[in-house]
Amino acid sequence: MGGSRLRLERLWHVARYLPLVWASLRRRRLRTAFTIGSIFIAFMLYALAGAMERAFERGVQQAGADRLMVQHKVSFILPLPESYLNRVRSVDGVLRVSSANWIGGYIKDIREQVPTFPVQAEAYLAMYPEFEIPRAQREAFLADRTGLLAGRAVAQAYGWKVGDVVPIKSEIYRRKDGSNVWDVTVRAIFDVRDGGDSRQLLLHYDYFNETLSDAQRDRIGWVMVQVPRPEQAPAVARRIDALFANSPAETKTQTEKAMTQGFMKQIGSIGAILGAVVTAVFFTMLLVSANTMAQSVRERTNEIGVLKTLGFGNGTILSLVLAESVLITAIGGILGMGAAWLLGLQLAIALQRFLPGFEVTPTTLVQGLVWVVMLGLVAGIWPAIQAMRLKIVDALRRD
């Protein structure tokens, strides 16, 4: 109890001298402004990098542990025979089976592709209960072979509504007549539970397949398998791969989460890249802040000697310098994270189609505040110790 009271008294003692700390920051306004600017940029990048990493990791977190993905063993881009569907369905421990094809779908501009998948619709939707679809729309989509199930993000981007006939183009597949356009009717629009990625379009595989040229027909991109319980997934995966061992198209089966993680690794470790960038920025900011504080203490050597002469103890001098360091870091850090939060609101809208999980979260901001205090203390600790150890005679002797 006595220790807590003593700490509170010390905090109040330091708080009394905040005007003195503020006056010290205003002593070299240009230098202070540049230091705050560097801290501002560092913490803005920190918050935005956190939002970016969260967006990339969200897909991995939402991947189902009870769903397996069966792909060609050599490469994800190589197709599998359609006949594999029934053979996988016969494997012990398999609950549901569907397939999907990546068709390189786009609406207007080939540079703006939209994830578009022909699937066995009824089985696919049963495997993905996180898709939230109004009952009447769901039934309408399942009943219409030429129907389209559109994600909310895509429908909003192109202004679609239920009943619209829209053209889906493919960069990879061609119809029998040589065209690459499929006119389909929007029968349903879905959301994903917990704000997941709704940037997808689903077609009926049977309809899509029968329109293809002979060279591209009866091929599937990969097979999705649902098992009754997640712990059964490894055994079922081994059975599936054993079924197609030594065949012309051997398979590689893994959980949906593992497949998503593997895909992310193909474009690099996002967390490691962003972490390296933020670390470099923070290290540079720390050097700038520490240099500013060191210069500030050197310039005020005589003043520190006067303060000690007037009765300021070593602990008070140490606290004042640390308070100045933390204050300058706090101003830049809070402004930087505030700017990142405002910018994140705008970027979340602009990136909805590409990174639906992009968001500067309160957790990131709270962690940022912890970093503000820590970096402020680290940047100011050595100058503060030097100021505390300064002898009155030495301080007053210096010009």
C-alpha positions as CSV (number, residue, x, y, z in Angstrom):
1,M,0.0,0.0,0.0
2,G,2.8,2.4,0.9
3,G,4.7,1.5,-2.3
4,S,1.7,2.3,-4.5
5,R,1.2,5.6,-2.7
6,L,4.8,6.5,-3.2
7,R,4.6,5.7,-7.0
8,L,1.5,7.9,-7.3
9,E,3.2,10.7,-5.5
10,R,6.1,10.5,-7.9
11,L,3.8,10.5,-10.9
12,W,2.1,13.6,-9.6
13,H,5.4,15.2,-8.9
14,V,6.4,14.7,-12.5
15,A,3.0,15.8,-13.8
16,R,3.5,19.1,-12.1
17,Y,6.5,19.8,-14.4
18,L,4.7,18.9,-17.7
19,P,4.8,22.6,-18.7
20,L,8.5,22.5,-18.3
21,V,8.7,19.3,-20.5
22,W,6.5,21.0,-23.1
23,A,8.7,24.1,-23.2
24,S,11.7,21.8,-23.8
25,L,10.1,20.4,-26.9
26,R,9.4,23.9,-28.2
27,R,13.1,24.9,-27.8
28,R,14.1,23.6,-31.3
29,R,10.8,23.5,-33.1
30,L,12.0,22.5,-36.5
31,R,14.0,19.6,-35.1
32,T,11.1,18.5,-33.0
33,A,8.8,18.7,-36.0
34,F,11.1,16.5,-38.1
35,T,11.4,14.0,-35.2
36,I,7.6,13.8,-34.8
37,G,7.3,13.4,-38.5
38,S,9.5,10.4,-38.6
39,I,7.6,8.8,-35.7
40,F,4.3,9.7,-37.4
41,I,5.4,7.8,-40.6
42,A,6.7,4.8,-38.6
43,F,3.5,4.3,-36.7
44,M,1.3,4.9,-39.7
45,L,3.2,2.2,-41.6
46,Y,3.0,-0.1,-38.5
47,A,-0.8,0.2,-38.3
48,L,-1.3,-0.3,-42.1
49,A,1.1,-3.2,-42.2
50,G,-0.9,-4.8,-39.4
51,A,-4.1,-4.4,-41.4
52,M,-2.5,-5.8,-44.5
53,E,-1.2,-8.9,-42.6
54,R,-4.6,-9.4,-41.0
55,A,-6.2,-9.3,-44.5
56,F,-3.9,-12.0,-45.8
57,E,-4.3,-14.2,-42.8
58,R,-8.0,-14.0,-42.6
59,G,-8.5,-16.5,-45.5
60,V,-6.2,-19.0,-43.7
61,Q,-8.1,-18.6,-40.4
62,Q,-11.5,-19.2,-42.1
63,A,-10.4,-22.3,-44.0
64,G,-12.3,-25.4,-42.8
65,A,-10.5,-28.1,-40.8
66,D,-13.0,-30.7,-42.0
67,R,-12.5,-30.0,-45.7
68,L,-9.9,-31.5,-47.9
69,M,-8.6,-30.3,-51.2
70,V,-7.5,-32.9,-53.8
71,Q,-5.3,-31.5,-56.5
72,H,-2.9,-32.8,-59.2
73,K,0.3,-34.0,-57.5
74,V,2.6,-32.2,-60.0
75,S,0.9,-28.8,-60.0
76,F,-2.2,-27.0,-58.8
77,I,-2.8,-25.7,-62.4
78,L,-3.0,-29.2,-64.0
79,P,-6.6,-30.6,-64.3
80,L,-8.0,-33.9,-63.1
81,P,-10.4,-36.2,-64.9
82,E,-14.0,-35.6,-64.0
83,S,-14.3,-39.4,-63.2
84,Y,-12.2,-38.8,-60.1
85,L,-15.3,-37.3,-58.4
86,N,-17.1,-40.7,-58.2
87,R,-14.0,-42.5,-57.2
88,V,-13.3,-40.1,-54.4
89,R,-16.9,-40.3,-53.3
90,S,-16.4,-44.1,-52.7
91,V,-13.5,-43.6,-50.3
92,D,-14.2,-44.6,-46.7
93,G,-14.7,-41.6,-44.5
94,V,-15.8,-39.2,-47.2
95,L,-19.0,-37.3,-46.4
96,R,-19.5,-35.0,-49.3
97,V,-17.7,-34.3,-52.6
98,S,-17.7,-31.4,-55.0
99,S,-15.3,-29.9,-57.5
100,A,-14.2,-26.5,-58.8
101,N,-12.5,-25.1,-61.8
102,W,-10.5,-21.9,-61.9
103,I,-11.7,-20.3,-65.2
104,G,-9.9,-17.0,-65.1
105,G,-13.2,-15.2,-64.9
106,Y,-13.7,-11.5,-65.5
107,I,-16.6,-9.2,-66.3
108,K,-15.3,-6.3,-68.3
109,D,-11.5,-6.0,-68.0
110,I,-9.3,-9.0,-68.2
111,R,-6.9,-7.3,-65.7
112,E,-9.7,-7.3,-63.1
113,Q,-10.3,-11.0,-62.7
114,V,-13.1,-12.2,-60.3
115,P,-12.7,-15.7,-58.6
116,T,-15.3,-17.7,-60.6
117,F,-15.9,-21.4,-60.1
118,P,-18.1,-23.9,-61.8
119,V,-19.1,-26.3,-59.0
120,Q,-21.6,-29.1,-58.1
121,A,-23.8,-26.5,-56.5
122,E,-25.9,-28.5,-54.0
123,A,-22.9,-30.4,-52.5
124,Y,-20.7,-27.3,-52.5
125,L,-23.2,-25.2,-50.5
126,A,-23.7,-28.0,-48.1
127,M,-19.9,-28.0,-47.5
128,Y,-19.8,-24.3,-46.9
129,P,-22.5,-23.4,-44.4
130,E,-20.8,-20.1,-43.8
131,F,-22.3,-18.9,-47.0
132,E,-25.5,-17.0,-46.0
133,I,-28.1,-17.0,-48.7
134,P,-31.8,-16.2,-48.5
135,R,-33.8,-19.4,-48.7
136,A,-35.8,-18.4,-51.8
137,Q,-32.7,-17.3,-53.6
138,R,-30.9,-20.5,-52.8
139,E,-33.6,-22.6,-54.2
140,A,-33.8,-20.5,-57.3
141,F,-30.1,-20.8,-57.9
142,L,-30.2,-24.6,-57.4
143,A,-33.2,-24.9,-59.8
144,D,-31.6,-22.9,-62.7
145,R,-28.7,-24.6,-64.5
146,T,-27.8,-21.3,-66.0
147,G,-28.0,-19.5,-62.7
148,L,-25.3,-17.5,-61.0
149,L,-24.5,-17.3,-57.3
150,A,-22.8,-13.9,-56.7
151,G,-20.9,-12.8,-53.7
152,R,-22.1,-9.5,-52.1
153,A,-18.8,-7.8,-52.8
154,V,-18.9,-8.6,-56.5
155,A,-22.6,-7.7,-56.8
156,Q,-22.1,-4.4,-55.2
157,A,-19.0,-3.6,-57.3
158,Y,-20.9,-4.1,-60.6
159,G,-24.4,-3.0,-59.4
160,W,-26.0,-6.4,-59.9
161,K,-29.3,-7.5,-58.5
162,V,-31.2,-10.7,-58.5
163,G,-32.7,-11.4,-61.9
164,D,-30.0,-9.6,-63.9
165,V,-28.5,-11.4,-66.9
166,V,-24.7,-10.8,-66.8
167,P,-21.8,-11.9,-69.1
168,I,-19.1,-14.0,-67.5
169,K,-15.9,-14.1,-69.6
170,S,-13.1,-16.6,-69.3
171,E,-9.4,-16.2,-70.0
172,I,-8.8,-20.0,-70.1
173,Y,-11.9,-21.8,-71.4
174,R,-13.8,-21.5,-74.7
175,R,-17.3,-22.5,-75.8
176,K,-17.9,-24.9,-78.7
177,D,-18.5,-21.9,-80.9
178,G,-15.2,-20.3,-80.0
179,S,-16.7,-17.7,-77.7
180,N,-15.4,-17.1,-74.2
181,V,-18.6,-15.5,-72.9
182,W,-21.3,-17.2,-70.8
183,D,-24.6,-15.2,-70.2
184,V,-25.9,-16.3,-66.9
185,T,-28.7,-15.0,-64.6
186,V,-28.0,-13.8,-61.1
187,R,-30.3,-16.0,-59.0
188,A,-28.8,-15.4,-55.6
189,I,-26.5,-13.1,-53.7
190,F,-24.6,-14.4,-50.7
191,D,-22.7,-13.0,-47.7
192,V,-20.1,-14.9,-45.7
193,R,-20.5,-15.3,-42.0
194,D,-18.4,-13.1,-39.7
195,G,-17.5,-10.7,-42.6
196,G,-15.6,-13.3,-44.7
197,D,-14.6,-13.0,-48.3
198,S,-17.7,-12.7,-50.6
199,R,-15.6,-11.9,-53.7
200,Q,-16.6,-15.0,-55.6
201,L,-19.0,-16.2,-58.3
202,L,-20.4,-19.8,-58.6
203,L,-21.7,-21.4,-61.7
204,H,-23.2,-24.9,-62.3
205,Y,-20.5,-27.2,-63.4
206,D,-22.8,-29.4,-65.5
207,Y,-24.0,-26.5,-67.6
208,F,-20.5,-25.0,-67.9
209,N,-19.0,-28.4,-68.9
210,E,-21.5,-29.2,-71.6
211,T,-20.9,-25.9,-73.4
212,L,-17.1,-26.5,-73.7
213,S,-15.1,-27.6,-76.6
214,D,-14.2,-31.3,-76.7
215,A,-10.6,-30.6,-75.8
216,Q,-11.6,-28.9,-72.5
217,R,-14.6,-30.9,-71.5
218,D,-14.8,-33.3,-68.5
219,R,-11.9,-31.8,-66.7
220,I,-12.0,-30.4,-63.1
221,G,-9.5,-28.2,-61.3
222,W,-9.6,-29.9,-57.9
223,V,-11.9,-31.9,-55.7
224,M,-13.3,-30.7,-52.4
225,V,-14.0,-33.4,-49.8
226,Q,-15.8,-33.0,-46.5
227,V,-15.1,-35.5,-43.7
228,P,-17.4,-36.0,-40.7
229,R,-14.8,-34.9,-38.1
230,P,-11.5,-32.9,-38.5
231,E,-9.4,-35.6,-36.8
232,Q,-10.4,-38.0,-39.7
233,A,-8.9,-35.7,-42.3
234,P,-5.3,-37.2,-42.4
235,A,-6.4,-40.8,-42.8
236,V,-8.9,-39.9,-45.5
237,A,-6.3,-37.9,-47.3
238,R,-3.9,-40.9,-47.3
239,R,-6.7,-43.2,-48.7
240,I,-7.5,-40.8,-51.5
241,D,-3.9,-40.4,-52.6
242,A,-3.3,-44.2,-52.4
243,L,-6.4,-44.7,-54.7
244,F,-4.7,-42.7,-57.5
245,A,-1.1,-43.8,-56.9
246,N,0.8,-44.7,-60.1
247,S,-2.1,-43.3,-62.2
248,P,-1.5,-40.8,-65.1
249,A,-2.8,-38.1,-62.7
250,E,-1.6,-38.8,-59.2
251,T,-3.1,-36.6,-56.5
252,K,-2.0,-34.6,-53.5
253,T,-4.6,-34.2,-50.8
254,Q,-4.4,-31.8,-47.9
255,T,-6.7,-29.8,-45.7
256,E,-8.2,-26.6,-47.0
257,K,-6.2,-24.7,-44.4
258,A,-2.9,-26.2,-45.4
259,M,-3.6,-25.6,-49.1
260,T,-4.4,-21.9,-48.4
261,Q,-1.2,-21.5,-46.4
262,G,0.7,-23.1,-49.2
263,F,-0.8,-20.7,-51.7
264,M,0.1,-17.8,-49.5
265,K,3.7,-19.0,-49.2
266,Q,4.0,-19.0,-53.0
267,I,3.7,-15.3,-53.0
268,G,6.0,-15.0,-50.0
269,S,5.7,-14.9,-46.2
270,I,3.6,-11.8,-45.9
271,G,4.1,-11.6,-42.1
272,A,7.8,-11.9,-42.4
273,I,8.0,-9.3,-45.2
274,L,5.8,-6.8,-43.4
275,G,7.6,-7.5,-40.1
276,A,11.0,-6.8,-41.7
277,V,9.7,-3.5,-43.1
278,V,8.2,-2.3,-39.8
279,T,11.3,-3.4,-37.9
280,A,13.5,-1.3,-40.2
281,V,11.2,1.7,-39.9
282,F,11.1,1.4,-36.1
283,F,14.8,1.1,-35.8
284,T,15.4,4.2,-37.9
285,M,12.8,6.1,-35.9
286,L,14.5,4.9,-32.7
287,L,17.8,6.3,-33.9
288,V,16.3,9.6,-34.8
289,S,14.4,10.0,-31.5
290,A,17.5,9.0,-29.4
291,N,19.6,11.5,-31.3
292,T,17.1,14.2,-30.8
293,M,17.0,13.6,-27.0
294,A,20.8,13.4,-26.8
295,Q,21.2,16.8,-28.5
296,S,18.4,18.2,-26.4
297,V,20.2,17.2,-23.1
298,R,23.5,18.4,-24.3
299,E,22.1,21.8,-25.2
300,R,20.5,22.1,-21.7
301,T,23.5,21.1,-19.6
302,N,23.6,24.5,-17.8
303,E,19.8,24.4,-17.3
304,I,20.0,20.9,-15.7
305,G,22.8,22.2,-13.4
306,V,20.5,25.1,-12.4
307,L,17.6,22.7,-11.7
308,K,19.8,20.6,-9.5
309,T,21.0,23.7,-7.7
310,L,17.4,24.6,-7.0
311,G,16.8,21.2,-5.4
312,F,15.6,18.9,-8.2
313,G,16.8,15.4,-7.3
314,N,18.4,12.9,-9.7
315,G,15.1,10.9,-9.9
316,T,13.2,14.0,-10.9
317,I,15.8,14.9,-13.6
318,L,15.6,11.3,-14.9
319,S,11.8,11.4,-15.0
320,L,11.7,14.7,-16.8
321,V,14.0,13.6,-19.6
322,L,12.1,10.3,-20.0
323,A,8.8,12.2,-19.9
324,E,10.0,14.4,-22.7
325,S,11.1,11.4,-24.8
326,V,7.8,9.6,-24.3
327,L,5.8,12.7,-25.0
328,I,7.5,13.4,-28.3
329,T,7.0,9.7,-29.3
330,A,3.4,9.7,-28.2
331,I,2.5,12.8,-30.3
332,G,4.0,11.3,-33.4
333,G,2.7,7.8,-32.7
334,I,-0.9,8.8,-31.9
335,L,-1.1,11.1,-34.9
336,G,0.4,8.3,-37.1
337,M,-2.0,5.6,-35.9
338,G,-4.9,8.1,-36.1
339,A,-4.0,8.8,-39.7
340,A,-3.7,5.1,-40.4
341,W,-7.1,4.4,-39.0
342,L,-8.7,7.1,-41.1
343,L,-6.8,5.9,-44.2
344,G,-7.8,2.4,-43.4
345,L,-11.5,3.2,-43.6
346,Q,-11.0,4.5,-47.1
347,L,-8.7,1.7,-48.2
348,A,-11.1,-0.9,-46.8
349,I,-13.7,0.3,-49.3
350,A,-11.2,0.5,-52.2
351,L,-9.7,-3.0,-51.4
352,Q,-12.9,-4.8,-50.7
353,R,-12.7,-6.7,-53.9
354,F,-9.1,-7.8,-53.3
355,L,-8.5,-7.8,-49.6
356,P,-11.9,-8.0,-47.8
357,G,-10.3,-8.4,-44.4
358,F,-8.3,-5.1,-44.5
359,E,-8.9,-3.2,-41.3
360,V,-7.0,-1.3,-38.7
361,T,-8.3,-3.0,-35.6
362,P,-8.5,-1.6,-32.0
363,T,-6.1,-4.3,-31.0
364,T,-3.5,-3.0,-33.4
365,L,-4.0,0.5,-32.0
366,V,-3.6,-0.6,-28.4
367,Q,-0.5,-2.6,-29.3
368,G,0.8,0.6,-31.0
369,L,0.3,2.6,-27.8
370,V,2.4,0.0,-25.9
371,W,5.1,0.4,-28.5
372,V,4.9,4.2,-28.2
373,V,5.7,4.0,-24.5
374,M,8.4,1.4,-24.9
375,L,10.2,3.1,-27.8
376,G,9.9,6.5,-26.0
377,L,11.6,5.0,-22.9
378,V,14.3,3.3,-24.9
379,A,15.1,6.4,-26.9
380,G,15.3,8.5,-23.8
381,I,16.9,6.2,-21.3
382,W,20.6,6.9,-22.0
383,P,20.3,10.7,-22.3
384,A,18.2,10.6,-19.1
385,I,20.9,8.6,-17.3
386,Q,23.5,11.1,-18.5
387,A,21.5,14.0,-17.2
388,M,20.9,12.3,-13.9
389,R,24.6,11.6,-13.4
390,L,25.6,15.1,-14.3
391,K,27.3,16.9,-11.4
392,I,26.3,20.5,-10.6
393,V,29.9,21.8,-10.9
394,D,30.4,20.2,-14.3
395,A,27.1,21.3,-15.6
396,L,27.6,25.0,-14.6
397,R,31.1,25.0,-15.9
398,R,30.1,24.1,-19.5
399,D,29.2,26.8,-22.0
